[in-house]
Amino acid sequence: MNAPVVEPRNDDPPERPGQPFVAPCRRLDSRAPLRWLRRGWADLRAAPALSLGHGAVVSALSLAVSALAQQAGSYWAQLVLLSGFGFVAPVLALGLYAISRQLAAGRQPTLAGCLAQQRRSLGNAMVFALVLLVVFLVWARAGSMVHVFFPADEDRDHVQLLTFLAVGAAIGSIFALVSFAISAFSLPMLCDRDVAAVTAVVSRVNAVLRNKGPMALWIALIVALVATGFATAMLGLVVAIPMLGHATFHAYRETIDASGWPLNPAQAPATG
């Protein structure tokens, strides 16, 4: 008896004739980021329990990181760890993208629907998480070097502290820009469409390069909202994170034309 033939398994989306490698992007006007925030706020109001629940989890994680750094007695480590929040935030917002996707499909978001979407996107999300973790670890090492060359202790004068913060912010902005260019719209695209991770990343970088002005404003708004959340002892993150997560999904939908790829199987049909 002949042994059964086992076909090799391939979990990547099948290639389709005429399907481009990079999704085309649209030209954005300068007010686009403000529209995204309004739509993000509307999604938060449409699903307040799920959205604020995600925000509460992120706020609790930020408080835990801050407490660990304080127990270690390291002022600079607390700053580095909290600034690293921007590197992992896109992965933490997977559930928020799923909520916005369900609302876009005309359905009432449910926890079961969010979990199903997260399971479907888990593989690609882990790839992004690994990449962002590497970026964060490199930034943590760079932050320690900044502390060595520009020491900043609470007992020292304000000039040294400001120098430490200025140099750290300049170096950290480079890492943040890399993280933003790679992941900001890529994960929402993977949640929405059955597309390869490489295509999502390249499409995202292409969209950033073609819309530098609106993207610069979008980064400034993200920094302002997250900074406000930190300034309120992390409590503001309960609202800021879900608002930004929902807004990011709408930013992806307005910026990238992904109609050439099929909808994610975990989602019901939706227009757009």
N, C-alpha and C positions, 0 to 999 in steps of 0.2 A: 504493500500500500504506500502510495506516495505521500510524503509529508506535506501538510498544508503550507501554502505560500503565505508568509507574513509580510504584508506591505509595510514599508517604513512609515512611521508616523511623522507628520509635519503639522505643527500647530499654527504656523504662520498663515495669514490670510492668503487664499489662492490668488495667483496672478491672473489678471483679466486683460484681454486684448484692448489696447488703446488706453489703459490706465496709466496716468503719469506717475513719475517717481516723486515729484513734489506737487503738493496741492497749491493751486494759484491763490494769491492773496489780493485783497481789495485795497484801494487807496483810502486812507482814513482822514477825516477832517480833524481839526484841533479840538473839537468838543466831544469827540468819541469817548474818551475816558470818563467824562462826566455822565454820558448816557449809560455807560456800563455800570457805574455806581448806582444810578437811579434804578436800573433793572435789577441789580443785586439786592437793593433795599426792598424792592417789590417782591422778590422771591422769598426774602427773609420773612416778610409780613404774611406771605401766602402759606409758609410752612414754619411757623415760629418755634414749635417744640423741637423738631428735628434739627433745625438750623442752630438754635441757641444751645442745644445739647452738644453739637460738635464744637461750638465756641467754648463751652464750659470745659470740655475735655482738654482742648488746647491750652486754655488758661491754667488749668490744674497742672498740666505738664510743665508749663513755663514757671509756675510757682515752685514746683519740685526741683527743677534745675537750679533756680535761683537759691533755694534753701541749701542744696548740696554744695554749691559754690561758697556760700557764706560759712557753712560749717567747716569747709576746708581752709577758711581764712584767706582766700585768694580773691582780691578785688578785681584783678584783671581777668581771671578765669571766668568770673560771673559775667563780665562784659562780653567776652569772647563767646561763651556758650549761648547767651541770649541773642547776640548778633547772628549766631549760626541758625537761629530760628528761620531766617529767610531762606536758607538752603533746603530745609525739609518741609516748609509750609505747603508747597504744591502737592506733595504726597499725602500730607495730612488732610488735604481738602478733597480727596476722592469722593467721600460721601456727599459733600456739598455739590460737586459736579453732578452726581447722580440725582440729587433732589431737583436741581435746575432742569436736568434732562427730562425728568418725569413731568415737571410743570410745563415744559415746552411741548410735550406730547399730549397735553390736555388731561393729565391724570393727577389725582391727589397723591402726593408723595407718601410712601410708607417705608418703615424701617426694613421690612423684608425686601422691598424693591432696591433699597440702597445697598443692602448686604449682597444681593444677587449681582448687582453691578460691580461691586468691589471684588467679589470672587472672580468674575469674568475678567477683570482688569488686573488681577493680583500679579500675574506673571510679569507683565510690562511695568507695573508699578514698582516691583522689586528691582528690576533693572535700573529704573530711574533712582530708586532709593539708594542703590549701591553707588551709582555715579555721584549722587549728591553727598553721600557719606564721605567719599574720597575727597570731594571738594571741601567739605567741612573740616576734615582732619588736617588737610593742608593749611586751611585758614587758621585752625587752632594752633598749629605749629608756628605759623607766621605771627599770630597774635602773641605767642610766648616770646618770640624774638623781639617784637616791638616793646614788650615789657622790659626785656633785658637792656635794650639800648636807650629806651625812654622810660625809666622807672617812674611809677606814679603811685605813691602811697598817700593815705589820708592825712598823714602828719606833714607832708611836704607842701611846698607853696603851690598856688593855683596855676602858675605858669607851666610847671612840669606836668600837671594834670591835663591842662589844655593841650599841651604838646603831644602827650600820649594819646589823647582822644582824637586829635587832628590826624596824626600819622596813622593810627589804627583805622580811622574812618576811611582815609584815602586808600589804604591797602585792602580793607574789607570791601570797599565798593567795587574793586576789580573782580573779586571772587563772586560778589553778588550779581554783577552783570553777566558773568559766565553762567551762573546758575539760572538767572532769569532768561537768558537767550536760549538755553537748552530746554527748560521744562515748563515755562509759564503757560503756554497754550497747548503743549504736547499732550499732557495728561487729559485735559478736557476732550481733545480730539480722539484719543484712544478710548475714552468712555463713550463717545458719541458714535464713532465709526469703527468698522472692522478694518483696521489699517495697521501696517507694520510700524514698529516703534521708530525705525530709522526714517521712514517717510514723515512721521509726525515731528521728529526733531528737526529735520532739514526744512520742512515747511514752516516751522516756528521761527527758525533763524532767518529764513528768507523774508518772513513777514516783518520781523524787527528791522532788518536792514532797509526795507522799502518804506517804512513808516517811522522814521527816527524821532520826529517831533512828537506825535501822539504817544509813542512808547516812552519817551522821556517824561512826559507829563504823567503817564500811568505809573511809572516807577516812583515819581515824587509823591503821588497820592498814596501809593502803597506804604512808602516809608512814613508819611505823615500819620496815617491811620494806625500802623503798628506801633509807632513811637508814642502815640496817644494812649494806646493800650498798655504799654509798659509804664508810662507816667502815672497811670491810675492803679498801680500795684497789680497789674495783669487783669483787673476786672474789665477794663474796656475791651480786651480781646474777645470777651464773650460775644460782643456784637460785631467788632471789627472783622474778626476772622470769617464768620459766615457771610457777611456782606461782601468781603473781598473774594471769597470763594465763588459765590454766585455770580459776581460781576466778572470774574475771570472766564467763566463758562460763556457768558454773553459776549465777552471780548473775543473769544475764539470764534464764536458763530458769526460775528460781524466781520472779522478780519480774514478768516480763511474759508475758501470755498471748497468744502470737502464733499460736495454732492457726487463726485466721481467714485466714491467708495460706498459700499453698502452700510446700512445702519448696523450698529452693534447688535448682535443677536439677543443680548439681554434686555434690549429696549423695544418698546412698541413703536410702530411707525409714527413719524412726526414730520412735519413740513420743515423745509430749510436745509 
